[in-house]
Amino acid sequence: MLADYNLQNFTKAYERVGFRTCLDESFEFGYQKIAIYTEIMQGEEIPQHTARQAISGRGWLSKMGYSEDIRHYSLRDLEGQAYGKAAHYMRRSWICALIDPSSVWIRATINHWNYRRRHPQGI
């Protein structure tokens, strides 16, 4: 169903877990933000990647294949042929993020912080 793979359906999916469209990527205390990268294909915007704003607002997190998340300090760092352009932004309150049962990343983030605190230089 490649016809279903479009920006409208992506935003609908994110809306189901509490996200709403917002104007830009600027940090807003109390909100979790995402940026959807898109590429124009046959005249339609097709989602290629989604990045999540770091909880501190200092940079963005992206899942790169099967590896762990990477941090990039600007959305422009990933723009290009592989991911397209960061073009659509959404946000949800942290309260909504915490009560969302699909937010398994919260436990992973806390585990990662604890690991990095114990191993600041890596492994």
N, C-alpha and C positions, 0 to 999 in steps of 0.2 A: 504494500500500500504506500508506494512512494508519494502518491498524491496527497496523503495525509501528513507527510513530513514537511510542514511549513511553519512559518513564524506564528501564525494565528493559533495553531494547535499547541505549539510550545508554550505560548503565553497562557492559554487556557489551562494547561497542565500545572503551571506554576501558580495560577490563581487558585486552583483547588487546594493548595497547601498554604494559602494566605498571602501570596505576593500580589502586589498591585503595581501597575505601571507608574513610574516616576520620571521626572524631567532629566536627571543627569546622575553621574556617578559620585557626586560629592558626598562626603561622610555626613551622616545625620545620626547623632547620638540616639540610641534606643531602637535603631533599625538595622536589619540585615539587608544588604543590597547585593544584587546580582547584575551582571552585564551579559547580554546575549550577543555573541558575535554572529554576523550573518554575511552571506555572499550572494550576489545577484546571479541567478541561474535561470536562463530562459525568461527573463523579465520578472522573476519572482524572488523575494528575499527568502533564502533558505538558511536555517540555523546551522552553525558549524561547531559552536563551542559555547560554554557558559562558565564565567568566572565568578567567584564569590568574594566579596569584600572582607578583608581581615577584620576581626572583631575590634581592633584598635583603630581601624580606619587607615592604617599605614600599609597600603598595598593590597594586593589581590591574591587569591589562591586559585590554582587551576589543577585539575587532575590531568596528568599527561600519560595516557595509555594505562598500563598496569602499574606504573610507578607511584610513589607517594606524591602528595600534592607539592607543587612548587609555588614559591612566592614570587610575584613580579610586582614591581612598584608602580607601574603604570599600565593601564589597559592597552596602551599603544605598543607595549613591549611584545605582544603576541600578534598584533595585526600583520596581515600579509596574506600570501597565497594559501597557506594551510588552514587558517582560521577565519579569514575574512576581516571584517571591521566590527569593533564594538559599537553597536548601533541602538540597542534597546536596553533600557534599565528598569529594574523592578525592585520593590522593597517590601518588607514585612516587619512588623514589630518583633523585638526579641521575645516578648511574651508569647506571641503566636508561634515563633520558632521553637520555643522550649516545650510547648504543649503538643506540637505536631508529632505524631507517632512515627512519621517517616524521617525524623531528624536524628538518625543514628550517627550522623557526623559529629554531634555534640560530644558523645562519649569518646569518639576517636580523637577529637581535638583536645580534650582534657588529657587523655592518655599521652598524646604527642607532647603537650606542654610539660607534663610530668617527666617524660623521657628526656626532653631537651634540658630541663632543669638539672637532672641527674647527670646528663652527658652533654655538656655545653659545646664540646669540641667534636661531636659526632659519635660514632660507635665506640 
